[in-house]
Amino acid sequence: MYSHGKKISGDVLDQQTRCIHYHTQKDIIAIKFYCCNTYYPCKSCHDSHGCGNHSVWPAALFNEEAILCGACGTELTINEYLNCQSICPACSSSFNPGCSLHASYYFETRHR
């Protein structure tokens, strides 16, 4: 599926990047996985359909764009995403605040 011109892989349900695992009104981000440079809605989608070589974004690369807002299509850097308080800085759409509980699945956390 495509969202705002970006290919989103996995079990995607709609163009705002919701998937079969996370599909509430606020589940509107996709994460570009460091290991395969591909957007997925969540780790479970990557586990099922990804590269099989899961790795997290190193802290030194947190200025790279790796988060896609499914509402407006803005690509956020990892730092922007981690500091946005679950609100898109471009369109003010709310992101699921529970995603922060899973940050270690996607981003190196020991240097933050």
KAKALIN-V870444 format. One record per helix or strand. SS is the DSSP state (H for helix, E for strand). FROM is the first residue (numbers start at 1). TO is the last residue. If there is no record, write none. Layout:
((SS:FROM:TO) (SS:FROM:TO))
This chain:
((E:2:3) (E:6:9) (E:12:12) (E:19:19) (E:29:33) (E:38:40) (H:43:49) (E:57:57) (H:59:61) (E:65:69) (E:75:77) (H:78:82) (E:87:87) (E:94:94) (H:97:106) (E:107:107))
